Amino acid sequence: MEIRVIRNVLEANEKLSARLKEHFARHGILTLNLISSPGAGKTSLLERTLADLSPEFRMAVIEGDLQTDNDAQRVAATGAQAVQINTEGGCHLDSNLVMEALGALDLSEIDILFIENVGNLVCPVEFDCGEDAKIALLSLPEGDDKPEKYPFLFNRASAMILNKIDLLPYLDFDMETAARHARHLNAALPVFKISCRTGDGLEEWYDWLRQAVRAKRSAPNE
């Protein structure tokens, strides 16, 4: 019975996710689902990205947290559209929550939509939210073995970001080991080594976003 219920929940989410994908495609919106542990730096990455790329793209963020609108306030301060979803204890966002949040956004004014998922390396991976790609964010203090411990995320991600590289001299973390473990699961996975505090490495991430936007715009609108 439990297995059947879980399957039904996932199937319902998949159907709504497909509707979201069509919706985003009609508007030409690149949609990215950011997944990480709590404190890895998703909001900091968004603050830098939204500020630095605002001359090039119109961007918006759907923020997922258990409580508070702290992160939505932070990203809104950059001038981007922002909507907060409080899950009240739920460990992930799903397509239904994202669909509801879209009512507060002007989709005609968005080139890139970021979905900042609830801090969790497990549950958010299973529930697609209509995104074009999942982005796995790993901070150095978490350890270089995370891709081995949480393989589903790194297998399904379209890019991996290693954040807080400015802390490398103070940590027992091997970036090449982390990248090797991730690419064992996903051979073509691009890995971006960045520091949101110093700005190091961000330009490579920005170039990836630029290429992804171009690919989205050139894709046929079915």
N, CA, C and O of each residue as an XYZ file, in Angstrom:
888
protein
N       0.832     -1.204      0.000
C       0.000      0.000      0.000
C       0.865      1.252      0.000
O       0.597      2.197     -0.742
N       1.900      1.260      0.829
C       2.749      2.448      0.901
C       3.452      2.687     -0.417
O       3.558      3.829     -0.862
N       3.944      1.610     -1.062
C       4.638      1.749     -2.334
C       3.686      2.313     -3.387
O       4.081      3.164     -4.184
N       2.424      1.840     -3.396
C       1.450      2.317     -4.359
C       1.163      3.798     -4.151
O       1.047      4.548     -5.120
N       1.047      4.226     -2.898
C       0.777      5.631     -2.608
C       1.921      6.506     -3.083
O       1.696      7.540     -3.713
N       3.148      6.098     -2.786
C       4.311      6.872     -3.218
C       4.360      6.962     -4.736
O       4.649      8.025     -5.284
N       4.079      5.850     -5.424
C       4.082      5.848     -6.882
C       3.029      6.806     -7.421
O       3.289      7.543     -8.372
N       1.852      6.802     -6.826
C       0.792      7.693     -7.283
C       1.172      9.168     -7.106
O       0.891      9.999     -7.969
N       1.816      9.478     -5.975
C       2.253     10.852     -5.731
C       3.267     11.292     -6.783
O       3.166     12.392     -7.327
N       4.243     10.435     -7.066
C       5.263     10.778     -8.054
C       4.671     10.898     -9.455
O       5.051     11.786    -10.218
N       3.744     10.009     -9.791
C       3.122     10.079    -11.118
C       2.309     11.355    -11.281
O       2.335     11.974    -12.345
N       1.589     11.751    -10.241
C       0.824     12.996    -10.303
C       1.755     14.186    -10.474
O       1.460     15.116    -11.226
N       2.878     14.150     -9.772
C       3.841     15.252     -9.903
C       4.433     15.290    -11.302
O       4.633     16.369    -11.858
N       4.716     14.122    -11.882
C       5.292     14.078    -13.221
C       4.343     14.685    -14.257
O       4.784     15.386    -15.168
N       3.054     14.419    -14.119
C       2.088     14.979    -15.058
C       2.063     16.505    -14.980
O       2.039     17.192    -16.002
N       2.069     17.021    -13.757
C       2.055     18.472    -13.594
C       3.385     19.084    -14.013
O       3.422     20.199    -14.533
N       4.475     18.358    -13.787
C       5.786     18.834    -14.228
C       5.829     18.978    -15.742
O       6.408     19.932    -16.261
N       5.223     18.043    -16.447
C       5.185     18.124    -17.909
C       4.405     19.357    -18.358
O       4.786     20.006    -19.332
N       3.321     19.687    -17.663
C       2.558     20.897    -17.977
C       3.394     22.148    -17.740
O       3.348     23.097    -18.521
N       4.168     22.135    -16.636
C       5.039     23.279    -16.356
C       6.098     23.445    -17.441
O       6.381     24.563    -17.870
N       6.677     22.339    -17.882
C       7.693     22.404    -18.931
C       7.116     23.053    -20.192
O       7.762     23.895    -20.816
N       5.904     22.658    -20.557
C       5.264     23.248    -21.726
C       5.022     24.742    -21.513
O       5.201     25.552    -22.422
N       4.616     25.082    -20.303
C       4.344     26.480    -19.963
C       5.611     27.319    -20.089
O       5.593     28.394    -20.688
N       6.707     26.827    -19.524
C       7.973     27.550    -19.590
C       8.482     27.632    -21.033
O       9.044     28.646    -21.447
N       8.278     26.553    -21.789
C       8.730     26.553    -23.180
C       7.997     27.605    -24.005
O       8.604     28.286    -24.831
N       6.693     27.737    -23.781
C       5.925     28.747    -24.519
C       6.438     30.155    -24.251
O       6.407     31.018    -25.129
N       6.906     30.375    -23.036
C       7.414     31.700    -22.677
C       8.925     31.832    -22.915
O       9.493     32.904    -22.703
N       9.568     30.755    -23.351
C      11.009     30.804    -23.598
C      11.840     30.995    -22.348
O      12.896     31.626    -22.390
N      11.367     30.452    -21.228
C      12.044     30.648    -19.939
C      12.949     29.466    -19.631
O      12.490     28.324    -19.592
N      14.228     29.731    -19.412
C      15.145     28.715    -18.906
C      14.886     28.551    -17.415
O      14.955     29.524    -16.664
N      14.590     27.335    -16.982
C      14.231     27.084    -15.583
C      15.231     26.123    -14.961
O      15.458     25.027    -15.475
N      15.825     26.542    -13.854
C      16.875     25.765    -13.187
C      16.491     25.506    -11.738
O      16.055     26.413    -11.029
N      16.656     24.269    -11.308
C      16.310     23.822     -9.959
C      17.599     23.654     -9.158
O      18.360     22.717     -9.401
N      17.848     24.550     -8.207
C      19.068     24.510     -7.402
C      18.847     23.625     -6.188
O      17.923     23.848     -5.406
N      19.710     22.607     -6.032
C      19.565     21.646     -4.943
C      20.878     21.554     -4.178
O      21.945     21.402     -4.772
N      20.790     21.647     -2.859
C      21.979     21.531     -2.012
C      21.561     21.242     -0.583
O      20.374     21.240     -0.258
N      22.551     20.998      0.269
C      22.320     20.935      1.709
C      22.050     22.341      2.238
O      22.385     23.320      1.571
N      21.452     22.458      3.420
C      21.304     23.786      4.025
C      22.668     24.437      4.249
O      23.608     23.788      4.708
N      22.764     25.717      3.923
C      23.995     26.453      4.188
C      25.092     26.305      3.158
O      26.190     26.828      3.345
N      24.811     25.592      2.058
C      25.845     25.399      1.037
C      26.102     26.664      0.229
O      27.170     26.820     -0.363
N      25.110     27.579      0.203
C      25.332     28.848     -0.482
C      24.432     29.095     -1.677
O      24.794     29.864     -2.567
N      23.256     28.458     -1.722
C      22.360     28.685     -2.863
C      21.949     30.150     -2.970
O      22.010     30.744     -4.046
N      21.532     30.723     -1.852
C      21.066     32.111     -1.894
C      22.213     33.064     -2.205
O      22.029     34.032     -2.942
N      23.372     32.806     -1.661
C      24.542     33.647     -1.971
C      24.891     33.564     -3.451
O      25.232     34.570     -4.073
N      24.805     32.363     -4.009
C      25.063     32.211     -5.447
C      24.047     33.010     -6.252
O      24.405     33.667     -7.228
N      22.788     32.956     -5.849
C      21.754     33.698     -6.559
C      21.972     35.201     -6.447
O      21.809     35.921     -7.432
N      22.335     35.680     -5.273
C      22.569     37.115     -5.106
C      23.641     37.602     -6.074
O      23.468     38.630     -6.729
N      24.743     36.869     -6.166
C      25.819     37.258     -7.075
C      25.369     37.163     -8.531
O      25.620     38.068     -9.327
N      24.704     36.063     -8.871
C      24.281     35.842    -10.249
C      23.261     36.883    -10.688
O      23.378     37.441    -11.779
N      22.268     37.149     -9.859
C      21.234     38.115    -10.199
C      21.810     39.516    -10.376
O      21.415     40.251    -11.281
N      22.738     39.874     -9.511
C      23.340     41.208     -9.598
C      24.249     41.330    -10.816
O      24.188     42.322    -11.541
N      25.090     40.325    -11.041
C      26.083     40.417    -12.106
C      25.480     40.286    -13.503
O      25.975     40.903    -14.446
N      24.421     39.494    -13.647
C      23.848     39.246    -14.978
C      22.588     40.065    -15.255
O      21.944     39.881    -16.288
N      22.235     40.966    -14.340
C      21.025     41.761    -14.557
C      21.070     42.599    -15.834
O      20.014     42.840    -16.419
N      22.248     43.061    -16.303
C      22.233     43.792    -17.572
C      21.915     42.903    -18.783
O      21.532     43.401    -19.841
N      22.078     41.577    -18.616
C      21.909     40.658    -19.745
C      20.562     39.934    -19.742
O      19.976     39.709    -20.800
N      20.072     39.570    -18.554
C      18.885     38.733    -18.477
C      17.889     39.260    -17.446
O      18.255     39.892    -16.455
N      16.628     38.976    -17.715
C      15.570     39.224    -16.743
C      15.373     37.933    -15.954
O      15.074     36.884    -16.525
N      15.541     38.019    -14.648
C      15.570     36.800    -13.842
C      14.574     36.867    -12.697
O      14.214     37.944    -12.221
N      14.136     35.682    -12.264
C      13.212     35.571    -11.145
C      13.581     34.335    -10.337
O      14.255     33.426    -10.820
N      13.115     34.333     -9.087
C      13.450     33.239     -8.175
C      12.206     32.781     -7.424
O      11.449     33.601     -6.904
N      12.002     31.483     -7.370
C      11.031     30.878     -6.458
C      11.830     30.275     -5.315
O      12.642     29.372     -5.518
N      11.592     30.782     -4.113
C      12.356     30.371     -2.935
C      11.575     29.332     -2.132
O      10.405     29.537     -1.808
N      12.229     28.218     -1.815
C      11.618     27.194     -0.993
C      12.309     27.070      0.352
O      13.513     26.817      0.412
N      11.555     27.246      1.438
C      12.077     27.083      2.793
C      10.971     26.551      3.687
O       9.789     26.643      3.354
N      11.363     25.997      4.818
C      10.358     25.545      5.768
C       9.613     26.725      6.376
O       8.392     26.688      6.521
N      10.357     27.779      6.733
C       9.779     28.966      7.365
C      10.540     30.211      6.900
O      11.626     30.112      6.328
N       9.957     31.373      7.153
C      10.506     32.711      6.910
C      10.563     33.058      5.421
O      10.509     32.185      4.555
N      10.672     34.364      5.153
C      10.885     34.844      3.794
C      12.241     35.532      3.690
O      12.431     36.406      2.844
N      13.177     35.146      4.539
C      14.493     35.783      4.576
C      15.197     35.726      3.222
O      15.732     36.728      2.748
N      15.193     34.543      2.606
C      15.919     34.394      1.345
C      15.237     35.151      0.215
O      15.914     35.723     -0.640
N      13.910     35.164      0.199
C      13.193     35.915     -0.834
C      13.513     37.406     -0.721
O      13.658     38.090     -1.734
N      13.623     37.905      0.506
C      13.982     39.306      0.692
C      15.382     39.589      0.160
O      15.623     40.633     -0.447
N      16.297     38.663      0.386
C      17.670     38.849     -0.086
C      17.739     38.923     -1.609
O      18.404     39.799     -2.163
N      17.051     38.003     -2.284
C      17.132     38.015     -3.748
C      16.324     39.169     -4.330
O      16.704     39.725     -5.361
N      15.220     39.539     -3.692
C      14.425     40.669     -4.176
C      15.214     41.971     -4.092
O      14.978     42.896     -4.868
N      16.151     42.042     -3.149
C      16.971     43.247     -3.007
C      17.863     43.486     -4.219
O      18.369     44.592     -4.408
N      18.059     42.460     -5.041
C      18.854     42.625     -6.265
C      18.025     43.220     -7.392
O      18.568     43.602     -8.429
N      16.706     43.302     -7.196
C      15.815     43.811     -8.229
C      15.085     42.724     -8.994
O      14.250     43.022     -9.848
N      15.388     41.462     -8.701
C      14.724     40.351     -9.385
C      13.353     40.080     -8.773
O      13.112     40.372     -7.602
N      12.463     39.519     -9.583
C      11.192     39.042     -9.050
C      11.471     37.873     -8.107
O      12.332     37.040     -8.389
N      10.741     37.808     -6.984
C      10.966     36.732     -6.017
C       9.653     36.332     -5.371
O       8.834     37.182     -5.021
N       9.461     35.034     -5.219
C       8.286     34.488     -4.552
C       8.760     33.475     -3.514
O       9.561     32.594     -3.825
N       8.269     33.599     -2.287
C       8.639     32.678     -1.219
C       7.568     31.595     -1.075
O       6.374     31.891     -1.036
N       8.008     30.343     -0.996
C       7.139     29.218     -0.656
C       7.615     28.656      0.671
O       8.762     28.224      0.783
N       6.754     28.656      1.677
C       7.064     28.011      2.949
C       6.371     26.659      2.988
O       5.147     26.580      2.893
N       7.144     25.610      3.124
C       6.587     24.259      3.064
C       6.049     23.778      4.409
O       5.439     22.712      4.489
N       6.275     24.566      5.474
C       5.759     24.222      6.805
C       6.179     22.814      7.227
O       5.380     22.046      7.763
N       7.435     22.496      6.978
C       7.969     21.197      7.379
C       8.238     20.252      6.227
O       8.953     19.264      6.396
N       7.676     20.534      5.052
C       7.926     19.696      3.889
C       9.378     19.797      3.448
O       9.981     20.869      3.501
N       9.937     18.661      3.009
C      11.377     18.600      2.734
C      11.739     18.927      1.294
O      12.906     18.815      0.919
N      10.756     19.336      0.464
C      11.054     19.616     -0.933
C       9.933     20.450     -1.539
O       8.833     20.530     -0.994
N      10.233     21.061     -2.666
C       9.209     21.678     -3.496
C       8.717     20.645     -4.505
O       9.434     19.705     -4.850
N       7.476     20.834     -4.974
C       6.959     19.969     -6.026
C       6.292     20.831     -7.090
O       6.225     22.054     -6.962
N       5.804     20.186     -8.134
C       5.237     20.923     -9.258
C       4.002     21.716     -8.864
O       3.780     22.810     -9.382
N       3.205     21.187     -7.965
C       2.004     21.887     -7.545
C       2.343     23.215     -6.854
O       1.711     24.237     -7.119
N       3.336     23.188     -5.975
C       3.750     24.411     -5.282
C       4.320     25.433     -6.259
O       4.053     26.629     -6.144
N       5.103     24.956     -7.216
C       5.670     25.862     -8.210
C       4.577     26.466     -9.076
O       4.614     27.655     -9.394
N       3.599     25.643     -9.457
C       2.492     26.151    -10.265
C       1.748     27.260     -9.530
O       1.387     28.274    -10.128
N       1.520     27.070     -8.243
C       0.838     28.105     -7.460
C       1.664     29.388     -7.389
O       1.116     30.490     -7.440
N       2.978     29.240     -7.271
C       3.847     30.414     -7.154
C       3.889     31.234     -8.434
O       4.136     32.439     -8.387
N       3.654     30.602     -9.569
C       3.739     31.318    -10.845
C       2.715     32.445    -10.942
O       2.906     33.401    -11.694
N       1.630     32.330    -10.178
C       0.616     33.374    -10.207
C       1.121     34.717     -9.720
O       0.525     35.753    -10.011
N       2.233     34.701     -8.969
C       2.795     35.955     -8.452
C       3.917     36.494     -9.332
O       4.549     37.491     -8.981
N       4.174     35.850    -10.471
C       5.267     36.265    -11.348
C       4.731     36.720    -12.699
O       3.722     36.206    -13.183
N       5.410     37.681    -13.299
C       5.106     38.111    -14.658
C       6.021     37.324    -15.597
O       7.174     37.703    -15.805
N       5.512     36.238    -16.158
C       6.337     35.348    -16.967
C       6.821     36.000    -18.256
O       7.821     35.571    -18.832
N       6.125     37.025    -18.708
C       6.551     37.716    -19.922
C       7.811     38.539    -19.696
O       8.416     39.036    -20.646
N       8.207     38.681    -18.423
C       9.379     39.479    -18.079
C      10.500     38.630    -17.496
O      11.305     39.125    -16.707
N      10.560     37.344    -17.879
C      11.561     36.435    -17.305
C      12.307     35.695    -18.415
O      11.690     35.107    -19.303
N      13.617     35.728    -18.357
C      14.472     34.911    -19.224
C      14.942     33.653    -18.492
O      14.994     32.567    -19.070
N      15.284     33.821    -17.203
C      15.764     32.695    -16.390
C      14.964     32.657    -15.095
O      14.848     33.660    -14.391
N      14.414     31.483    -14.792
C      13.728     31.269    -13.520
C      14.539     30.282    -12.694
O      14.761     29.145    -13.110
N      14.976     30.722    -11.529
C      15.678     29.843    -10.592
C      14.687     29.341     -9.541
O      13.930     30.122     -8.965
N      14.702     28.054     -9.305
C      13.942     27.463     -8.206
C      14.948     27.067     -7.139
O      15.709     26.115     -7.316
N      14.952     27.802     -6.028
C      15.851     27.441     -4.925
C      15.103     26.476     -4.013
O      14.228     26.873     -3.244
N      15.461     25.224     -4.116
C      14.734     24.196     -3.398
C      15.078     24.193     -1.916
O      16.048     24.821     -1.491
N      14.282     23.488     -1.141
C      14.543     23.321      0.288
C      15.894     22.618      0.465
O      16.227     21.711     -0.297
N      16.663     23.037      1.465
C      17.972     22.444      1.700
C      17.874     20.968      2.041
O      17.466     20.603      3.144
N      18.254     20.109      1.079
C      18.088     18.669      1.236
C      18.696     18.020     -0.001
O      18.436     18.472     -1.117
N      19.496     16.975      0.169
C      20.129     16.316     -0.968
C      19.364     15.096     -1.461
O      19.813     14.422     -2.388
N      18.207     14.799     -0.854
C      17.490     13.574     -1.197
C      16.131     13.879     -1.831
O      15.952     13.697     -3.035
N      15.182     14.340     -1.025
C      13.791     14.489     -1.489
C      13.630     15.397     -2.708
O      12.885     15.029     -3.617
N      14.282     16.557     -2.784
C      14.057     17.434     -3.941
C      14.429     16.805     -5.277
O      13.921     17.215     -6.320
N      15.313     15.810     -5.249
C      15.765     15.199     -6.501
C      14.642     14.405     -7.164
O      14.572     14.330     -8.391
N      13.772     13.818     -6.359
C      12.725     12.943     -6.893
C      11.564     13.703     -7.509
O      10.844     13.153     -8.342
N      11.365     14.958     -7.117
C      10.198     15.715     -7.546
C      10.601     16.793     -8.548
O      11.066     17.866     -8.164
N      10.419     16.499     -9.831
C      10.679     17.509    -10.853
C       9.689     18.657    -10.703
O       8.545     18.461    -10.293
N      10.147     19.848    -11.041
C       9.305     21.049    -10.938
C       9.191     21.762    -12.274
O       9.024     22.980    -12.324
N       9.281     21.006    -13.348
C       9.191     21.598    -14.674
C      10.492     22.200    -15.161
O      10.511     22.892    -16.179
N      11.579     21.948    -14.449
C      12.851     22.590    -14.773
C      13.498     22.003    -16.024
O      13.227     20.867    -16.413
N      14.352     22.802    -16.634
C      15.188     22.312    -17.726
C      16.373     21.528    -17.182
O      16.861     20.604    -17.833
N      16.833     21.892    -15.999
C      18.015     21.232    -15.445
C      18.048     21.371    -13.935
O      17.574     22.355    -13.368
N      18.616     20.363    -13.303
C      18.926     20.420    -11.878
C      20.392     20.826    -11.730
O      21.251     20.359    -12.478
N      20.667     21.686    -10.774
C      22.027     22.129    -10.486
C      22.378     21.665     -9.077
O      21.706     22.035     -8.115
N      23.423     20.863     -8.953
C      23.873     20.376     -7.647
C      24.921     21.331     -7.100
O      25.947     21.576     -7.734
N      24.651     21.864     -5.919
C      25.583     22.792     -5.274
C      26.167     22.116     -4.039
O      25.434     21.705     -3.139
N      27.484     22.008     -4.004
C      28.183     21.369     -2.891
C      29.211     22.345     -2.345
O      30.029     22.869     -3.101
N      29.182     22.598     -1.037
C      30.177     23.488     -0.441
C      31.309     22.653      0.151
O      31.089     21.538      0.624
N      32.514     23.202      0.120
C      33.682     22.453      0.556
C      33.604     21.951      1.997
O      34.073     20.843      2.258
N      33.037     22.702      2.949
C      32.987     22.181      4.321
C      32.188     20.883      4.469
O      32.307     20.202      5.487
N      31.370     20.532      3.461
C      30.556     19.324      3.561
C      31.350     18.042      3.330
O      30.905     16.966      3.729
N      32.506     18.135      2.699
C      33.302     16.950      2.434
C      33.247     16.525      0.980
O      32.229     16.704      0.312
N      34.353     15.956      0.485
C      34.444     15.607     -0.935
C      33.806     14.263     -1.268
O      33.849     13.831     -2.421
N      33.209     13.588     -0.271
C      32.575     12.301     -0.529
C      31.070     12.400     -0.750
O      30.409     11.372     -0.900
N      30.511     13.608     -0.774
C      29.065     13.759     -0.908
C      28.504     13.139     -2.192
O      27.430     12.540     -2.144
N      29.191     13.257     -3.344
C      28.635     12.602     -4.534
C      28.489     11.099     -4.374
O      27.557     10.513     -4.925
N      29.383     10.464     -3.637
C      29.257      9.027     -3.382
C      28.090      8.727     -2.449
O      27.398      7.724     -2.620
N      27.872      9.589     -1.470
C      26.821      9.352     -0.475
C      25.430      9.668     -1.005
O      24.445      9.065     -0.576
N      25.348     10.622     -1.947
C      24.059     11.051     -2.486
C      24.087     10.951     -4.017
O      23.986     11.968     -4.703
N      24.223      9.745     -4.548
C      24.472      9.585     -5.983
C      23.326     10.028     -6.878
O      23.568     10.465     -8.003
N      22.079      9.929     -6.410
C      20.945     10.245     -7.274
C      20.992     11.685     -7.756
O      20.731     11.958     -8.927
N      21.325     12.606     -6.861
C      21.403     14.012     -7.248
C      22.461     14.233     -8.319
O      22.193     14.862     -9.343
N      23.652     13.721     -8.086
C      24.756     14.012     -8.998
C      24.604     13.260    -10.320
O      25.153     13.676    -11.340
N      23.870     12.171    -10.300
C      23.566     11.459    -11.525
C      22.596     12.250    -12.402
O      22.701     12.228    -13.628
N      21.650     12.950    -11.768
C      20.615     13.652    -12.516
C      20.942     15.128    -12.769
O      20.250     15.789    -13.544
N      21.973     15.640    -12.132
C      22.315     17.056    -12.293
C      22.893     17.339    -13.676
O      23.523     16.478    -14.290
N      22.668     18.556    -14.149
C      23.267     19.004    -15.412
C      24.535     19.810    -15.181
O      25.273     20.090    -16.125
N      24.794     20.183    -13.934
C      26.032     20.880    -13.566
C      26.232     20.730    -12.070
O      25.272     20.609    -11.310
N      27.494     20.739    -11.657
C      27.828     20.721    -10.238
C      28.653     21.956     -9.921
O      29.598     22.289    -10.637
N      28.288     22.627     -8.845
C      29.031     23.798     -8.393
C      29.687     23.472     -7.062
O      29.018     23.054     -6.117
N      31.000     23.665     -6.992
C      31.740     23.536     -5.739
C      31.943     24.937     -5.183
O      32.709     25.726     -5.737
N      31.263     25.244     -4.097
C      31.282     26.595     -3.543
C      32.186     26.680     -2.319
O      32.511     25.673     -1.690
N      32.580     27.899     -2.001
C      33.429     28.231     -0.854
C      34.867     27.744     -1.037
O      35.495     27.255     -0.098
N      35.379     27.888     -2.276
C      36.754     27.463     -2.530
C      37.760     28.342     -1.802
O      38.923     27.964     -1.661
N      37.322     29.519     -1.333
C      38.224     30.366     -0.558
C      38.597     29.723      0.775
O      39.563     30.138      1.416
N      37.824     28.698      1.201
C      38.117     28.001      2.453
C      39.045     26.807      2.260
O      39.399     26.143      3.234
N      39.443     26.524      1.029
C      40.231     25.321      0.746
C      41.488     25.189      1.610
O      41.792     24.082      2.054
N      42.234     26.281      1.867
C      43.446     26.118      2.686
C      43.164     25.642      4.115
O      44.077     25.182      4.801
N      41.935     25.745      4.560
C      41.606     25.417      5.950
C      40.834     24.107      6.084
O      40.408     23.737      7.179
N      40.657     23.409      4.961
C      39.821     22.208      4.980
C      40.553     21.008      4.402
O      41.474     21.152      3.599
N      40.134     19.840      4.815
C      40.636     18.591      4.240
C      39.674     18.176      3.129
O      38.894     17.236      3.279
N      39.748     18.892      2.022
C      38.832     18.680      0.907
C      39.646     18.614     -0.375
O      40.490     19.476     -0.621
N      39.402     17.602     -1.190
C      40.086     17.443     -2.469
C      39.070     17.683     -3.589
O      38.188     16.855     -3.814
N      39.190     18.797     -4.281
C      38.205     19.134     -5.313
C      38.218     18.138     -6.464
O      37.172     17.841     -7.040
N      39.396     17.619     -6.801
C      39.469     16.649     -7.890
C      38.797     15.338     -7.497
O      38.184     14.675     -8.333
N      38.912     14.964     -6.223
C      38.234     13.755     -5.761
C      36.727     13.917     -5.855
O      36.034     13.014     -6.321
N      36.212     15.065     -5.414
C      34.780     15.321     -5.497
C      34.306     15.286     -6.948
O      33.271     14.693     -7.251
N      35.056     15.915     -7.834
C      34.676     15.933     -9.247
C      34.745     14.529     -9.845
O      33.894     14.150    -10.649
N      35.756     13.762     -9.452
C      35.881     12.394     -9.980
C      34.710     11.518     -9.547
O      34.165     10.763    -10.352
N      34.325     11.619     -8.275
C      33.185     10.848     -7.790
C      31.909     11.229     -8.547
O      31.118     10.364     -8.922
N      31.721     12.530     -8.763
C      30.515     12.981     -9.459
C      30.508     12.512    -10.909
O      29.470     12.088    -11.418
N      31.645     12.584    -11.571
C      31.703     12.193    -12.983
C      31.676     10.682    -13.163
O      31.399     10.195    -14.260
N      31.958      9.941    -12.112
C      31.748      8.494    -12.174
C      30.262      8.198    -12.341
O      29.885      7.207    -12.966
N      29.430      9.059    -11.783
C      27.976      8.914    -11.884
C      27.420      9.587    -13.125
O      26.371      9.190    -13.632
N      28.118     10.605    -13.619
C      27.612     11.462    -14.698
C      28.829     11.973    -15.470
O      29.383     13.022    -15.143
N      29.232     11.236    -16.480
C      30.526     11.459    -17.124
C      30.675     12.851    -17.735
O      31.775     13.404    -17.754
N      29.592     13.413    -18.228
C      29.676     14.706    -18.920
C      29.398     15.891    -17.999
O      29.223     17.013    -18.475
N      29.355     15.659    -16.697
C      28.956     16.701    -15.758
C      29.975     17.841    -15.707
O      31.131     17.606    -15.356
N      29.575     19.068    -16.049
C      30.494     20.199    -15.860
C      30.595     20.559    -14.376
O      29.607     20.494    -13.645
N      31.782     20.933    -13.947
C      32.029     21.263    -12.545
C      32.593     22.675    -12.476
O      33.604     22.982    -13.108
N      31.932     23.526    -11.705
C      32.359     24.915    -11.557
C      32.865     25.119    -10.131
O      32.147     24.853     -9.167
N      34.098     25.589    -10.005
C      34.722     25.808     -8.699
C      34.672     27.307     -8.410
O      35.331     28.104     -9.077
N      33.877     27.674     -7.403
C      33.598     29.095     -7.197
C      33.694     29.497     -5.729
O      33.718     28.662     -4.825
N      33.748     30.789     -5.534
C      33.559     31.388     -4.212
C      32.585     32.539     -4.369
O      32.880     33.516     -5.059
N      31.432     32.432     -3.739
C      30.473     33.536     -3.778
C      30.993     34.741     -3.004
O      30.582     35.871     -3.269
N      31.884     34.513     -2.059
C      32.415     35.615     -1.254
C      33.415     36.446     -2.048
O      33.367     37.676     -2.014
N      34.330     35.773     -2.771
C      35.359     36.498     -3.517
C      35.002     36.717     -4.980
O      35.554     37.605     -5.629
N      34.082     35.912     -5.501
C      33.724     36.001     -6.910
C      34.557     35.110     -7.808
O      34.309     35.048     -9.012
N      35.551     34.410     -7.248
C      36.396     33.532     -8.061
C      35.556     32.447     -8.731
O      34.696     31.835     -8.098
N      35.817     32.215    -10.021
C      35.182     31.134    -10.756
C      33.779     31.407    -11.260
O      33.228     30.590    -11.997
N      33.185     32.527    -10.887
C      31.793     32.774    -11.253
C      31.610     32.985    -12.759
O      30.548     32.672    -13.298
N      32.619     33.504    -13.433
C      32.455     33.794    -14.849
C      32.209     32.514    -15.659
O      31.473     32.542    -16.645
N      32.815     31.405    -15.256
C      32.564     30.140    -15.965
C      31.116     29.704    -15.779
O      30.487     29.212    -16.716
N      30.591     29.884    -14.578
C      29.188     29.592    -14.320
C      28.303     30.500    -15.171
O      27.315     30.036    -15.739
N      28.636     31.765    -15.265
C      27.849     32.700    -16.067
C      27.871     32.307    -17.551
O      26.855     32.403    -18.239
N      29.030     31.869    -18.031
C      29.116     31.441    -19.429
C      28.222     30.231    -19.685
O      27.596     30.121    -20.739
N      28.169     29.328    -18.710
C      27.282     28.163    -18.845
C      25.829     28.614    -18.936
O      25.062     28.095    -19.746
N      25.449     29.592    -18.094
C      24.087     30.116    -18.136
C      23.799     30.769    -19.487
O      22.723     30.577    -20.053
N      24.748     31.533    -20.000
C      24.542     32.184    -21.300
C      24.300     31.149    -22.398
O      23.415     31.315    -23.237
N      25.095     30.083    -22.381
C      24.921     29.031    -23.380
C      23.578     28.332    -23.217
O      22.927     27.994    -24.205
N      23.161     28.113    -21.965
C      21.882     27.452    -21.715
C      20.712     28.320    -22.182
O      19.731     27.798    -22.712
N      20.805     29.632    -21.991
C      19.754     30.534    -22.467
C      19.694     30.499    -23.990
O      18.606     30.449    -24.563
N      20.842     30.525    -24.646
C      20.847     30.470    -26.111
C      20.221     29.176    -26.607
O      19.451     29.180    -27.568
N      20.556     28.058    -25.942
C      19.990     26.771    -26.353
C      18.481     26.759    -26.145
O      17.747     26.208    -26.966
N      18.016     27.355    -25.068
C      16.571     27.403    -24.799
C      15.865     28.224    -25.870
O      14.804     27.834    -26.358
N      16.442     29.336    -26.227
C      15.807     30.219    -27.217
C      15.783     29.605    -28.607
O      14.884     29.892    -29.397
N      16.758     28.767    -28.910
C      16.827     28.158    -30.243
C      16.036     26.857    -30.338
O      15.836     26.330    -31.432
N      15.583     26.332    -29.187
C      14.824     25.078    -29.187
C      13.443     25.315    -29.769
O      12.863     26.382    -29.565
N      12.901     24.329    -30.498
C      11.546     24.492    -31.048
C      10.518     24.581    -29.926
O      10.597     23.838    -28.947
N       9.571     25.472    -30.065
C       8.509     25.654    -29.077
C       7.349     24.741    -29.441
O       6.522     25.065    -30.292
N       7.308     23.574    -28.766
C       6.300     22.571    -29.099
C       4.996     22.863    -28.359
O       4.022     22.126    -28.510
